[in-house]
Every structure is written in C-alpha cells, then in structure tokens.
Amino acid sequence: MKIAIGVCEKINGRCSSMGCFKAYNKKDKHFSRYEDIDTELQAFFSCNICSSESKENITTLATRLKDADVKIIHLGACAVKCKADKLLEIKEVFTSMDMEVVEGTH
C-alpha cells in the first residue's frame, strides 16, 4: 500500500522530520496500523495552503499522489495543528480524491 506524509511548510528549517520517518520505519505511533501490511512511502510533501491562500498547489499535489496510486495521507502534527485553521480544507482536498487522511505521524 502506498502512503504519503504531508507537513506544514512553516516547519522548514526548524524540523528535521526525523520523528515522522522514525515512526514510519518502525511502524510505530500512527503507522502501527500497518504492522502486518507491506507499505511504501511514496511521497513526503509540504502543504502551503495558508501562504498561497489557494488550494491550487495542494490540489495539484493530491492529483499527482492519486495518479501514483497513493491510498493514505498522513498529516504530521504540524499540519494537524494548522495555525491558519485550514485542516478541514486540507483534508477535503485529499478525501475528495478518495484518499484516506490520517491525522498524525508520531
């Protein structure tokens, strides 16, 4: 099963994303649901829905992920705690393309 991780662009330069990758590699925390499932981390992307004031970029990303057969999007805590209050909008972009959204990575 192909999955992707999305984080907030505002963490760039402050977060190494090691927590997300460590949890994925160990199938720990929010990735424990894949304990007995073969997964492939297809993409790691940044959301910029608040700085671009548009869903266009995230919709383009979602379309590419859908075309690559990604089934599940994990949003990092930084995206889940979206300071611009855009979480529902972000999730809707992916769910409208039949991708499941999981709130959390580690």
N, CA, C and O atoms as CSV, one atom per row, in Angstrom:
chain,resi,resn,atom,element,x,y,z
A,1,MET,N,N,0.845,-1.170,0.000
A,1,MET,CA,C,0.000,0.000,0.000
A,1,MET,C,C,0.896,1.239,0.000
A,1,MET,O,O,1.852,1.335,0.769
A,2,LYS,N,N,0.567,2.167,-0.865
A,2,LYS,CA,C,1.357,3.396,-0.970
A,2,LYS,C,C,0.743,4.477,-0.081
A,2,LYS,O,O,-0.465,4.715,-0.085
A,3,ILE,N,N,1.636,5.122,0.684
A,3,ILE,CA,C,1.203,6.206,1.556
A,3,ILE,C,C,2.101,7.418,1.335
A,3,ILE,O,O,3.164,7.319,0.722
A,4,ALA,N,N,1.653,8.564,1.847
A,4,ALA,CA,C,2.435,9.792,1.771
A,4,ALA,C,C,2.318,10.524,3.105
A,4,ALA,O,O,1.355,10.345,3.850
A,5,ILE,N,N,3.310,11.344,3.382
A,5,ILE,CA,C,3.313,12.169,4.588
A,5,ILE,C,C,3.314,13.625,4.154
A,5,ILE,O,O,4.099,14.034,3.299
A,6,GLY,N,N,2.417,14.403,4.760
A,6,GLY,CA,C,2.349,15.834,4.499
A,6,GLY,C,C,2.638,16.615,5.759
A,6,GLY,O,O,2.122,16.295,6.830
A,7,VAL,N,N,3.468,17.645,5.631
A,7,VAL,CA,C,3.816,18.504,6.762
A,7,VAL,C,C,3.571,19.962,6.387
A,7,VAL,O,O,3.395,20.299,5.216
A,8,CYS,N,N,3.565,20.804,7.390
A,8,CYS,CA,C,3.387,22.241,7.172
A,8,CYS,C,C,4.688,22.845,6.661
A,8,CYS,O,O,5.761,22.550,7.188
A,9,GLU,N,N,4.599,23.681,5.647
A,9,GLU,CA,C,5.810,24.299,5.099
A,9,GLU,C,C,6.502,25.208,6.107
A,9,GLU,O,O,7.698,25.471,5.977
A,10,LYS,N,N,5.776,25.690,7.104
A,10,LYS,CA,C,6.349,26.629,8.066
A,10,LYS,C,C,7.342,25.970,9.026
A,10,LYS,O,O,8.031,26.670,9.769
A,11,ILE,N,N,7.427,24.640,9.025
A,11,ILE,CA,C,8.409,23.960,9.875
A,11,ILE,C,C,9.761,23.830,9.185
A,11,ILE,O,O,10.746,23.439,9.810
A,12,ASN,N,N,9.807,24.159,7.892
A,12,ASN,CA,C,11.039,24.061,7.122
A,12,ASN,C,C,12.162,24.826,7.822
A,12,ASN,O,O,12.029,26.013,8.121
A,13,GLY,N,N,13.250,24.140,8.072
A,13,GLY,CA,C,14.383,24.763,8.731
A,13,GLY,C,C,14.355,24.617,10.245
A,13,GLY,O,O,15.355,24.894,10.907
A,14,ARG,N,N,13.226,24.186,10.807
A,14,ARG,CA,C,13.117,24.003,12.257
A,14,ARG,C,C,12.929,22.543,12.632
A,14,ARG,O,O,13.250,22.143,13.752
A,15,CYS,N,N,12.416,21.748,11.712
A,15,CYS,CA,C,12.124,20.353,11.995
A,15,CYS,C,C,12.882,19.479,11.000
A,15,CYS,O,O,12.889,19.747,9.799
A,16,SER,N,N,13.510,18.447,11.512
A,16,SER,CA,C,14.265,17.537,10.639
A,16,SER,C,C,13.374,16.481,9.999
A,16,SER,O,O,13.795,15.799,9.065
A,17,SER,N,N,12.146,16.340,10.492
A,17,SER,CA,C,11.194,15.311,10.055
A,17,SER,C,C,11.636,13.905,10.456
A,17,SER,O,O,11.062,12.918,9.996
A,18,MET,N,N,12.646,13.812,11.304
A,18,MET,CA,C,13.115,12.502,11.750
A,18,MET,C,C,12.034,11.741,12.507
A,18,MET,O,O,11.955,10.517,12.405
A,19,GLY,N,N,11.203,12.450,13.266
A,19,GLY,CA,C,10.136,11.783,14.012
A,19,GLY,C,C,9.166,11.081,13.081
A,19,GLY,O,O,8.753,9.952,13.349
A,20,CYS,N,N,8.801,11.737,11.990
A,20,CYS,CA,C,7.898,11.132,11.002
A,20,CYS,C,C,8.523,9.884,10.391
A,20,CYS,O,O,7.879,8.838,10.310
A,21,PHE,N,N,9.779,9.996,9.961
A,21,PHE,CA,C,10.440,8.867,9.316
A,21,PHE,C,C,10.717,7.737,10.302
A,21,PHE,O,O,10.587,6.565,9.949
A,22,LYS,N,N,11.096,8.074,11.525
A,22,LYS,CA,C,11.350,7.046,12.534
A,22,LYS,C,C,10.077,6.256,12.814
A,22,LYS,O,O,10.104,5.026,12.863
A,23,ALA,N,N,8.962,6.961,12.996
A,23,ALA,CA,C,7.683,6.280,13.251
A,23,ALA,C,C,7.292,5.416,12.056
A,23,ALA,O,O,6.827,4.291,12.235
A,24,TYR,N,N,7.475,5.927,10.843
A,24,TYR,CA,C,7.151,5.136,9.653
A,24,TYR,C,C,8.029,3.886,9.579
A,24,TYR,O,O,7.520,2.778,9.408
A,25,ASN,N,N,9.336,4.061,9.708
A,25,ASN,CA,C,10.258,2.931,9.578
A,25,ASN,C,C,10.029,1.853,10.630
A,25,ASN,O,O,10.211,0.667,10.354
A,26,LYS,N,N,9.631,2.257,11.828
A,26,LYS,CA,C,9.388,1.292,12.908
A,26,LYS,C,C,7.936,0.822,12.951
A,26,LYS,O,O,7.571,-0.028,13.764
A,27,LYS,N,N,7.114,1.385,12.068
A,27,LYS,CA,C,5.663,1.116,12.092
A,27,LYS,C,C,5.131,1.326,13.506
A,27,LYS,O,O,4.467,0.473,14.095
A,28,ASP,N,N,5.461,2.501,14.010
A,28,ASP,CA,C,5.124,2.910,15.366
A,28,ASP,C,C,4.144,4.080,15.316
A,28,ASP,O,O,3.923,4.673,14.260
A,29,LYS,N,N,3.571,4.398,16.447
A,29,LYS,CA,C,2.634,5.524,16.602
A,29,LYS,C,C,1.499,5.402,15.591
A,29,LYS,O,O,0.829,4.370,15.551
A,30,HIS,N,N,1.268,6.421,14.780
A,30,HIS,CA,C,0.151,6.402,13.829
A,30,HIS,C,C,0.370,5.446,12.655
A,30,HIS,O,O,-0.552,5.196,11.880
A,31,PHE,N,N,1.580,4.914,12.523
A,31,PHE,CA,C,1.866,3.944,11.472
A,31,PHE,C,C,1.736,2.503,11.967
A,31,PHE,O,O,1.947,1.567,11.196
A,32,SER,N,N,1.392,2.314,13.240
A,32,SER,CA,C,1.264,0.962,13.786
A,32,SER,C,C,0.148,0.178,13.095
A,32,SER,O,O,0.134,-1.052,13.131
A,33,ARG,N,N,-0.770,0.883,12.478
A,33,ARG,CA,C,-1.857,0.216,11.750
A,33,ARG,C,C,-1.341,-0.621,10.583
A,33,ARG,O,O,-2.070,-1.465,10.061
A,34,TYR,N,N,-0.094,-0.400,10.166
A,34,TYR,CA,C,0.493,-1.130,9.042
A,34,TYR,C,C,1.424,-2.245,9.504
A,34,TYR,O,O,2.217,-2.757,8.713
A,35,GLU,N,N,1.336,-2.620,10.764
A,35,GLU,CA,C,2.256,-3.604,11.328
A,35,GLU,C,C,2.366,-4.860,10.463
A,35,GLU,O,O,3.463,-5.387,10.276
A,36,ASP,N,N,1.261,-5.334,9.946
A,36,ASP,CA,C,1.268,-6.550,9.131
A,36,ASP,C,C,0.932,-6.267,7.663
A,36,ASP,O,O,0.479,-7.156,6.942
A,37,ILE,N,N,1.155,-5.034,7.232
A,37,ILE,CA,C,0.840,-4.638,5.858
A,37,ILE,C,C,2.103,-4.094,5.198
A,37,ILE,O,O,2.820,-3.283,5.785
A,38,ASP,N,N,2.365,-4.537,3.996
A,38,ASP,CA,C,3.503,-4.033,3.232
A,38,ASP,C,C,3.169,-2.625,2.737
A,38,ASP,O,O,2.181,-2.429,2.029
A,39,THR,N,N,3.990,-1.657,3.111
A,39,THR,CA,C,3.750,-0.269,2.696
A,39,THR,C,C,4.956,0.296,1.969
A,39,THR,O,O,6.078,-0.195,2.094
A,40,GLU,N,N,4.688,1.333,1.213
A,40,GLU,CA,C,5.744,2.061,0.518
A,40,GLU,C,C,5.480,3.545,0.743
A,40,GLU,O,O,4.404,4.049,0.419
A,41,LEU,N,N,6.471,4.240,1.301
A,41,LEU,CA,C,6.352,5.685,1.467
A,41,LEU,C,C,6.626,6.307,0.104
A,41,LEU,O,O,7.774,6.414,-0.327
A,42,GLN,N,N,5.561,6.712,-0.559
A,42,GLN,CA,C,5.641,7.191,-1.939
A,42,GLN,C,C,6.077,8.646,-2.014
A,42,GLN,O,O,6.745,9.049,-2.966
A,43,ALA,N,N,5.693,9.453,-0.990
A,43,ALA,CA,C,6.000,10.884,-1.065
A,43,ALA,C,C,6.030,11.512,0.312
A,43,ALA,O,O,5.388,11.040,1.251
A,44,PHE,N,N,6.794,12.590,0.410
A,44,PHE,CA,C,6.858,13.443,1.594
A,44,PHE,C,C,6.725,14.854,1.051
A,44,PHE,O,O,7.571,15.305,0.279
A,45,PHE,N,N,5.673,15.555,1.447
A,45,PHE,CA,C,5.412,16.860,0.841
A,45,PHE,C,C,5.092,17.912,1.893
A,45,PHE,O,O,4.749,17.597,3.033
A,46,SER,N,N,5.212,19.165,1.480
A,46,SER,CA,C,4.864,20.302,2.332
A,46,SER,C,C,3.582,20.937,1.835
A,46,SER,O,O,3.374,21.118,0.635
A,47,CYS,N,N,2.731,21.270,2.786
A,47,CYS,CA,C,1.497,21.981,2.462
A,47,CYS,C,C,1.773,23.476,2.532
A,47,CYS,O,O,2.432,23.950,3.458
A,48,ASN,N,N,1.271,24.211,1.558
A,48,ASN,CA,C,1.435,25.663,1.588
A,48,ASN,C,C,0.093,26.371,1.398
A,48,ASN,O,O,0.039,27.497,0.905
A,49,ILE,N,N,-0.980,25.701,1.792
A,49,ILE,CA,C,-2.322,26.225,1.560
A,49,ILE,C,C,-2.530,27.590,2.237
A,49,ILE,O,O,-3.285,28.421,1.733
A,50,CYS,N,N,-1.867,27.821,3.367
A,50,CYS,CA,C,-2.073,29.102,4.057
A,50,CYS,C,C,-1.248,30.221,3.432
A,50,CYS,O,O,-1.726,31.353,3.348
A,51,SER,N,N,-0.028,29.939,2.992
A,51,SER,CA,C,0.801,31.010,2.437
A,51,SER,C,C,0.417,31.357,1.001
A,51,SER,O,O,0.604,32.490,0.558
A,52,SER,N,N,-0.120,30.374,0.278
A,52,SER,CA,C,-0.507,30.662,-1.104
A,52,SER,C,C,-1.931,31.195,-1.184
A,52,SER,O,O,-2.360,31.706,-2.218
A,53,GLU,N,N,-2.675,31.066,-0.046
A,53,GLU,CA,C,-4.076,31.497,0.001
A,53,GLU,C,C,-4.903,30.834,-1.092
A,53,GLU,O,O,-5.868,31.407,-1.598
A,54,SER,N,N,-4.504,29.612,-1.444
A,54,SER,CA,C,-5.188,28.893,-2.513
A,54,SER,C,C,-5.051,27.397,-2.303
A,54,SER,O,O,-4.046,26.928,-1.769
A,55,LYS,N,N,-6.058,26.652,-2.720
A,55,LYS,CA,C,-5.992,25.194,-2.688
A,55,LYS,C,C,-5.337,24.637,-3.950
A,55,LYS,O,O,-5.159,23.425,-4.072
A,56,GLU,N,N,-4.979,25.511,-4.886
A,56,GLU,CA,C,-4.474,25.056,-6.181
A,56,GLU,C,C,-3.235,24.167,-6.063
A,56,GLU,O,O,-3.191,23.099,-6.674
A,57,ASN,N,N,-2.229,24.584,-5.292
A,57,ASN,CA,C,-0.993,23.801,-5.182
A,57,ASN,C,C,-1.235,22.461,-4.513
A,57,ASN,O,O,-0.730,21.438,-4.975
A,58,ILE,N,N,-1.998,22.451,-3.437
A,58,ILE,CA,C,-2.256,21.194,-2.724
A,58,ILE,C,C,-3.134,20.273,-3.574
A,58,ILE,O,O,-3.018,19.050,-3.493
A,59,THR,N,N,-3.998,20.857,-4.378
A,59,THR,CA,C,-4.821,20.049,-5.287
A,59,THR,C,C,-3.946,19.410,-6.359
A,59,THR,O,O,-4.160,18.256,-6.729
A,60,THR,N,N,-2.971,20.148,-6.855
A,60,THR,CA,C,-2.027,19.598,-7.830
A,60,THR,C,C,-1.242,18.438,-7.209
A,60,THR,O,O,-1.072,17.392,-7.836
A,61,LEU,N,N,-0.769,18.630,-5.978
A,61,LEU,CA,C,-0.065,17.557,-5.272
A,61,LEU,C,C,-0.965,16.341,-5.098
A,61,LEU,O,O,-0.550,15.211,-5.357
A,62,ALA,N,N,-2.188,16.574,-4.661
A,62,ALA,CA,C,-3.135,15.475,-4.434
A,62,ALA,C,C,-3.391,14.706,-5.725
A,62,ALA,O,O,-3.478,13.478,-5.706
A,63,THR,N,N,-3.510,15.405,-6.831
A,63,THR,CA,C,-3.731,14.756,-8.124
A,63,THR,C,C,-2.544,13.869,-8.483
A,63,THR,O,O,-2.730,12.747,-8.953
A,64,ARG,N,N,-1.348,14.353,-8.271
A,64,ARG,CA,C,-0.146,13.558,-8.553
A,64,ARG,C,C,-0.084,12.322,-7.662
A,64,ARG,O,O,0.262,11.232,-8.118
A,65,LEU,N,N,-0.423,12.502,-6.390
A,65,LEU,CA,C,-0.408,11.371,-5.463
A,65,LEU,C,C,-1.457,10.341,-5.855
A,65,LEU,O,O,-1.192,9.139,-5.827
A,66,LYS,N,N,-2.629,10.798,-6.215
A,66,LYS,CA,C,-3.698,9.899,-6.662
A,66,LYS,C,C,-3.250,9.125,-7.909
A,66,LYS,O,O,-3.460,7.916,-8.008
A,67,ASP,N,N,-2.632,9.838,-8.857
A,67,ASP,CA,C,-2.138,9.198,-10.082
A,67,ASP,C,C,-1.049,8.165,-9.783
A,67,ASP,O,O,-0.863,7.220,-10.550
A,68,ALA,N,N,-0.330,8.342,-8.669
A,68,ALA,CA,C,0.716,7.403,-8.264
A,68,ALA,C,C,0.157,6.288,-7.385
A,68,ALA,O,O,0.912,5.484,-6.838
A,69,ASP,N,N,-1.161,6.244,-7.252
A,69,ASP,CA,C,-1.864,5.197,-6.503
A,69,ASP,C,C,-1.640,5.268,-4.989
A,69,ASP,O,O,-1.689,4.248,-4.302
A,70,VAL,N,N,-1.395,6.477,-4.474
A,70,VAL,CA,C,-1.313,6.663,-3.027
A,70,VAL,C,C,-2.717,6.539,-2.462
A,70,VAL,O,O,-3.659,7.153,-2.963
A,71,LYS,N,N,-2.843,5.735,-1.412
A,71,LYS,CA,C,-4.154,5.472,-0.810
A,71,LYS,C,C,-4.394,6.252,0.476
A,71,LYS,O,O,-5.529,6.607,0.795
A,72,ILE,N,N,-3.301,6.520,1.221
A,72,ILE,CA,C,-3.455,7.136,2.534
A,72,ILE,C,C,-2.453,8.272,2.700
A,72,ILE,O,O,-1.272,8.134,2.379
A,73,ILE,N,N,-2.948,9.391,3.204
A,73,ILE,CA,C,-2.127,10.553,3.510
A,73,ILE,C,C,-2.040,10.671,5.025
A,73,ILE,O,O,-3.062,10.712,5.711
A,74,HIS,N,N,-0.824,10.724,5.540
A,74,HIS,CA,C,-0.619,11.006,6.959
A,74,HIS,C,C,-0.198,12.462,7.083
A,74,HIS,O,O,0.768,12.895,6.454
A,75,LEU,N,N,-0.925,13.210,7.893
A,75,LEU,CA,C,-0.558,14.600,8.143
A,75,LEU,C,C,0.209,14.668,9.455
A,75,LEU,O,O,-0.251,14.174,10.484
A,76,GLY,N,N,1.391,15.290,9.405
A,76,GLY,CA,C,2.187,15.466,10.614
A,76,GLY,C,C,1.475,16.375,11.605
A,76,GLY,O,O,0.553,17.108,11.246
A,77,ALA,N,N,1.917,16.318,12.855
A,77,ALA,CA,C,1.298,17.145,13.906
A,77,ALA,C,C,1.298,18.618,13.527
A,77,ALA,O,O,0.376,19.353,13.882
A,78,CYS,N,N,2.319,19.049,12.815
A,78,CYS,CA,C,2.406,20.452,12.399
A,78,CYS,C,C,1.256,20.829,11.467
A,78,CYS,O,O,0.748,21.948,11.523
A,79,ALA,N,N,0.855,19.908,10.625
A,79,ALA,CA,C,-0.276,20.162,9.716
A,79,ALA,C,C,-1.604,19.981,10.437
A,79,ALA,O,O,-2.562,20.711,10.181
A,80,VAL,N,N,-1.657,19.008,11.336
A,80,VAL,CA,C,-2.888,18.775,12.088
A,80,VAL,C,C,-3.219,19.981,12.962
A,80,VAL,O,O,-4.384,20.336,13.141
A,81,LYS,N,N,-2.176,20.602,13.501
A,81,LYS,CA,C,-2.361,21.784,14.359
A,81,LYS,C,C,-2.238,23.072,13.542
A,81,LYS,O,O,-1.719,24.076,14.030
A,82,CYS,N,N,-2.708,23.035,12.325
A,82,CYS,CA,C,-2.605,24.157,11.386
A,82,CYS,C,C,-3.012,25.474,12.048
A,82,CYS,O,O,-4.163,25.659,12.444
A,83,LYS,N,N,-2.055,26.370,12.155
A,83,LYS,CA,C,-2.318,27.667,12.802
A,83,LYS,C,C,-3.218,28.562,11.963
A,83,LYS,O,O,-3.812,29.506,12.484
A,84,ALA,N,N,-3.323,28.277,10.682
A,84,ALA,CA,C,-4.193,29.062,9.806
A,84,ALA,C,C,-5.609,28.489,9.790
A,84,ALA,O,O,-6.471,28.971,9.055
A,85,ASP,N,N,-5.845,27.455,10.606
A,85,ASP,CA,C,-7.162,26.820,10.719
A,85,ASP,C,C,-7.658,26.299,9.365
A,85,ASP,O,O,-8.812,26.511,8.993
A,86,LYS,N,N,-6.781,25.624,8.644
A,86,LYS,CA,C,-7.104,25.098,7.311
A,86,LYS,C,C,-7.164,23.577,7.265
A,86,LYS,O,O,-7.247,23.001,6.181
A,87,LEU,N,N,-7.122,22.905,8.434
A,87,LEU,CA,C,-7.073,21.451,8.458
A,87,LEU,C,C,-8.228,20.817,7.696
A,87,LEU,O,O,-8.006,19.911,6.892
A,88,LEU,N,N,-9.434,21.263,7.926
A,88,LEU,CA,C,-10.583,20.678,7.228
A,88,LEU,C,C,-10.477,20.869,5.720
A,88,LEU,O,O,-10.827,19.979,4.945
A,89,GLU,N,N,-9.998,22.021,5.320
A,89,GLU,CA,C,-9.818,22.313,3.895
A,89,GLU,C,C,-8.750,21.402,3.281
A,89,GLU,O,O,-8.917,20.898,2.170
A,90,ILE,N,N,-7.662,21.199,4.009
A,90,ILE,CA,C,-6.591,20.325,3.541
A,90,ILE,C,C,-7.113,18.896,3.387
A,90,ILE,O,O,-6.912,18.258,2.353
A,91,LYS,N,N,-7.781,18.407,4.421
A,91,LYS,CA,C,-8.306,17.046,4.400
A,91,LYS,C,C,-9.301,16.852,3.257
A,91,LYS,O,O,-9.304,15.806,2.609
A,92,GLU,N,N,-10.131,17.837,3.012
A,92,GLU,CA,C,-11.163,17.733,1.973
A,92,GLU,C,C,-10.546,17.561,0.593
A,92,GLU,O,O,-11.099,16.849,-0.246
A,93,VAL,N,N,-9.416,18.199,0.349
A,93,VAL,CA,C,-8.749,18.057,-0.949
A,93,VAL,C,C,-8.423,16.583,-1.206
A,93,VAL,O,O,-8.665,16.074,-2.300
A,94,PHE,N,N,-7.878,15.906,-0.205
A,94,PHE,CA,C,-7.482,14.510,-0.370
A,94,PHE,C,C,-8.678,13.562,-0.341
A,94,PHE,O,O,-8.761,12.643,-1.156
A,95,THR,N,N,-9.589,13.778,0.579
A,95,THR,CA,C,-10.741,12.869,0.663
A,95,THR,C,C,-11.629,12.983,-0.574
A,95,THR,O,O,-12.287,12.014,-0.952
A,96,SER,N,N,-11.656,14.147,-1.201
A,96,SER,CA,C,-12.456,14.302,-2.419
A,96,SER,C,C,-11.895,13.470,-3.569
A,96,SER,O,O,-12.582,13.211,-4.557
A,97,MET,N,N,-10.635,13.054,-3.424
A,97,MET,CA,C,-9.991,12.200,-4.430
A,97,MET,C,C,-9.878,10.762,-3.934
A,97,MET,O,O,-9.056,9.987,-4.423
A,98,ASP,N,N,-10.712,10.420,-2.964
A,98,ASP,CA,C,-10.784,9.054,-2.420
A,98,ASP,C,C,-9.511,8.574,-1.745
A,98,ASP,O,O,-9.193,7.386,-1.779
A,99,MET,N,N,-8.789,9.495,-1.135
A,99,MET,CA,C,-7.643,9.109,-0.318
A,99,MET,C,C,-8.036,9.286,1.142
A,99,MET,O,O,-8.684,10.265,1.511
A,100,GLU,N,N,-7.639,8.335,1.958
A,100,GLU,CA,C,-7.885,8.438,3.391
A,100,GLU,C,C,-6.866,9.398,4.003
A,100,GLU,O,O,-5.707,9.424,3.590
A,101,VAL,N,N,-7.298,10.183,4.984
A,101,VAL,CA,C,-6.396,11.088,5.672
A,101,VAL,C,C,-6.311,10.656,7.136
A,101,VAL,O,O,-7.322,10.503,7.821
A,102,VAL,N,N,-5.068,10.464,7.592
A,102,VAL,CA,C,-4.812,10.109,8.981
A,102,VAL,C,C,-4.174,11.329,9.638
A,102,VAL,O,O,-3.190,11.871,9.134
A,103,GLU,N,N,-4.729,11.752,10.748
A,103,GLU,CA,C,-4.182,12.893,11.471
A,103,GLU,C,C,-3.088,12.416,12.401
A,103,GLU,O,O,-3.363,11.958,13.510
A,104,GLY,N,N,-1.865,12.521,11.959
A,104,GLY,CA,C,-0.723,12.192,12.791
A,104,GLY,C,C,0.268,11.263,12.123
A,104,GLY,O,O,-0.053,10.490,11.220
A,105,THR,N,N,1.480,11.379,12.610
A,105,THR,CA,C,2.567,10.502,12.195
A,105,THR,C,C,3.211,9.903,13.443
A,105,THR,O,O,3.248,8.683,13.607
A,106,HIS,N,N,3.708,10.755,14.303
A,106,HIS,CA,C,4.375,10.277,15.543
A,106,HIS,C,C,3.841,11.013,16.747
A,106,HIS,O,O,4.274,10.755,17.871
